[in-house]
Amino acid sequence: MFAVIKTGGKQYLVSPGQEIKIEKLDKKEDKEVVFNQVLLLEKNKKLEIGTPLVKGTKVFAKVLKQGKNKKIVIFKYKPKKRYKVKKGHRQTFTQVKILKIETS
C-alpha cells in the first residue's frame, strides 16, 4: 500500500513505516500530523487516482525531528567586471514517519 501526498508545494510517494524529510512544518516533535491532500492511492493492487484529490483518504504521520540540511553555496561571478557574490543557504526540514494510510 502506498500513496502520493502533497505538502510544501512538493509531492512525495509514501508507504507505512517510511521516514521522509519534507518542507518545514510548524509542529513540535512527537506530535501527529495528518496529510489530507492525497493525489494517488494504491491498495490491494488497485490504483485510485484523484481528480485532483482522492476523497476520504488521509495519511497519518509522526514528527520525528526538526532540522536544517547541509549548507549550499551560491556563487555568482562575472568575468572581467570585478563582480562576485558568495552566499550560503541552509534549508529547514521536518523529518516524519508515516504511521498509516486511512481510507473511508
Beta strands, then each sheet from edge to edge (+ up, - down):
strand 1: 2-7
strand 2: 10-14
strand 3: 19-23
strand 4: 32-35
strand 5: 38-43
strand 6: 46-49
strand 7: 57-68
strand 8: 72-78
strand 9: 83-89
strand 10: 92-103
sheet 1: 2+ 1- 5+ 6-
sheet 2: 3+ 10- 7+ 4-
sheet 3: 8+ 9-
end
